[in-house]
């Protein structure tokens, strides 16, 4: 495995363990689940926007716009 992959993997494990510990400590896992759902929803919205921009970029490129013009408008 490459170093960035290992770092990301270990960061994910540490984050998960931290959230679990906080949930058990607070005895209110619903609060943490709600915040994690919010974070997940933000990620989904960001990915949807990226996909939309990717689609629009392809369409504008096919219509003959330059990369500079596309970057100014997106």
C-alpha positions, -999 to +999 in steps of 0.1 A: +000+000+000+012+035-007+018+059+021-011+083+014-035+053+013-023+041+047-026+075+062-061+079+050-071+045+062-056+051+096-073+085+098-106+069+090-102+042+117-092+069+143-122+090+134-145+060+137-130+050+171-133+086+183-169+089+173-177+056+190-160+066+222-178+099+222-211+082+216-206+057+245-193+084+268-223+108+262-249+080+261-266+100+234-257+083+202-287+098+184-270+132+186-238+120+170-257+099+144-277+130+134-245+150+130-229+122+109-260+121+087-256+158+082-219+154+072-229+126+049-256+147+033-231+175+027-208+151+010-235+138-012-245+173-022-209+182-030-205+151-052-238+158-070-226+194-077-193+181-090-211+156-113-234+184-125-204+206-132-186+178-150-217+172-172-220+209-179-183+212-187-186+184-213-217+200-229-201+235-231-169+220-245-189+202-272-206+235-280-172+250-287-164+271-256-128+273-245-116+261-211-110+297-200-146+306-208-160+275-191-139+282-159-152+317-157-188+306-158-186+275-136 
